[in-house]
Amino acid sequence: MELFKTYPFEFDDEKYEVRIYHNDKLINVAVFKENHPATGIRHQIQIPEGMEIEKILNSDSMNHFIELSKKEISDNLWYNLAS
């Protein structure tokens, strides 16, 4: 998958990145810390045939997945699921 964009952010003095990867059929949104996945949570969007991926990647709707990913870190969602 190709890296489209990264969105750095901090939580509890730790540095994270929301990364958006894609190929011609899928978009993945995941949080990374120190160049490794920060959690086991990933948001995956399947691209319907004939839909322009660039249009989706550049849409305001992608902000929803970015903010959701950040909130999962601030809410300690992965820690709560794994414990």
N, C-alpha and C positions, 0 to 999 in steps of 0.2 A: 504494500500500500504506500501511496505517496503522502508525505506530510504536506498539508495545506496551510495550516496556521497554528501558532501557539499563543496562548493567553496566560502570561505569568500572573501569579497572585500569591499573597502570603496569608497564612493562618497560624496563630500561636507562635510567631517568630520563625516559622518554617516556610521555605520557598517551594512552591508548586507550579505546575504548568497544566493547563487544559490544552490537550493536543487534538487536532482534527486531522484524521487520515482519511484517504479515499482511494478507491479505484473506480472503474466504470460501472460497478454494480452496487457498491456499498460506501457508506460514510460511517466512520467510527469516531466517537468522542470519548476520551478517557483522560484521567488525571495522572500526571507523573510527578515523582519526587526524586531528585538526584538521578535523573535519567532512567528511572525504573517505574513501572506502574505503581501508583500509590495505593490502589485498592484492586479488588477483583471485579469492580463494577465498570461496565462500559455501555455506552449507548450506541446502538447500531441502527442505521437508517438504510433500508433497501431502496434502491433507485429503480422505479418502474421503467420498463423499456420505452424509449422515445422521450423520456424526460431529460432535460439538460442539467447535468450535475453542477455546472458552474452557477446556474441560476439558484439552485438549492443552497450551495455553499455560501453564496453571497447574500442570501435572504436574511431578513430580520429574525425569522423563525429559528435560525441557528443559535441566536442569543439565548433562547430558552434552554437548550442543551448545555451551553457553556455555564449559565447561572445555576442550573440544576446540578452540574458536576461540582461546582464550587460549594454549593450547599451540602452536598453529600460529605464533603470533607469537614465543613464547620459543624455539621450535626453528628459527626463520628459514625455515620451510617455503617461503614464497613466493619468497624470495631464492634458495633452492636450486633451486626449479623453474625460475625465470626465467634462471638463469645457466648 
